[in-house]
Amino acid sequence: MELVSYPALFTPKDGQILVDFPDLPEAFTQGKDMDDAMNFAKLGLAITINDKLGHFEEAPAASDLDQVAADHPEAVVKMVTVDLEEY
């Protein structure tokens, strides 16, 4: 099991929920509701981290959840955790 966790911003817009990772800007996604957005967030996080590791890049350190929430009051901020071995 190889768990990674990063804070993500969940922002409602135009009937969708946009998902952005402040530490991984390339891992953006969206979903039709919060469950859908979280599932796509997990997939996007796993793909992005596995891609970095596969190219011998270091994954960035995860920002503090409380600090990200303070920096982005317009969004719902949640920690997204995935097991990289599942993807």
C-alpha positions as CSV (number, residue, x, y, z in Angstrom):
1,M,0.0,0.0,0.0
2,E,1.4,3.4,-1.0
3,L,-0.9,6.1,0.2
4,V,-0.6,9.7,-0.8
5,S,-2.7,12.7,0.3
6,Y,-3.0,16.2,-1.1
7,P,-5.5,19.0,-0.4
8,A,-7.9,19.8,-3.2
9,L,-10.2,22.7,-4.0
10,F,-13.8,21.8,-4.9
11,T,-15.5,24.8,-6.5
12,P,-19.1,24.7,-7.9
13,K,-19.4,26.3,-11.3
14,D,-22.0,26.0,-14.1
15,G,-23.7,22.9,-12.6
16,Q,-20.3,21.1,-12.1
17,I,-17.8,20.9,-9.3
18,L,-14.3,21.9,-10.5
19,V,-11.4,20.2,-8.7
20,D,-7.9,21.7,-8.5
21,F,-4.8,20.7,-6.5
22,P,-2.7,23.7,-5.5
23,D,0.4,21.5,-5.3
24,L,-0.3,19.7,-8.6
25,P,-1.8,22.2,-11.1
26,E,-1.8,19.5,-13.8
27,A,-4.2,17.3,-11.8
28,F,-7.4,19.3,-12.4
29,T,-10.7,17.6,-13.1
30,Q,-14.4,18.0,-12.4
31,G,-17.6,16.1,-11.6
32,K,-21.3,16.5,-11.7
33,D,-21.7,16.3,-7.9
34,M,-19.3,16.0,-4.9
35,D,-19.1,12.2,-5.0
36,D,-18.3,12.2,-8.7
37,A,-15.8,15.0,-8.3
38,M,-14.1,13.2,-5.5
39,N,-13.8,10.0,-7.5
40,F,-12.3,11.9,-10.5
41,A,-10.0,13.8,-8.0
42,K,-8.6,10.5,-6.7
43,L,-8.1,9.2,-10.3
44,G,-6.4,12.5,-11.3
45,L,-4.2,12.5,-8.3
46,A,-3.1,8.9,-8.8
47,I,-2.4,9.4,-12.5
48,T,-0.4,12.6,-11.8
49,I,1.8,11.2,-9.0
50,N,2.4,7.9,-10.8
51,D,3.4,9.8,-13.9
52,K,5.9,11.9,-12.0
53,L,7.3,8.9,-10.2
54,G,7.5,7.0,-13.5
55,H,9.6,9.8,-15.0
56,F,11.9,9.8,-11.9
57,E,10.5,13.1,-10.7
58,E,9.9,13.8,-7.0
59,A,6.3,14.4,-6.0
60,P,5.9,17.8,-4.3
61,A,5.2,18.0,-0.6
62,A,1.6,18.4,0.2
63,S,0.5,21.7,1.5
64,D,-1.2,22.1,4.9
65,L,-4.9,21.6,4.6
66,D,-5.8,24.4,7.0
67,Q,-3.5,26.9,5.1
68,V,-5.0,25.9,1.7
69,A,-8.5,26.5,3.2
70,A,-7.5,29.9,4.5
71,D,-6.0,30.8,1.2
72,H,-9.1,29.7,-0.8
73,P,-12.3,30.7,1.2
74,E,-14.3,30.5,-2.0
75,A,-13.8,26.7,-2.3
76,V,-14.6,23.6,-0.3
77,V,-11.2,22.2,0.7
78,K,-10.8,18.5,1.3
79,M,-7.9,16.1,1.6
80,V,-7.8,13.6,-1.3
81,T,-6.1,10.3,-0.4
82,V,-5.3,7.4,-2.8
83,D,-3.4,4.2,-2.8
84,L,-1.0,4.4,-5.8
85,E,-0.9,0.6,-6.0
86,E,-4.6,0.6,-7.0
87,Y,-4.0,2.7,-10.1
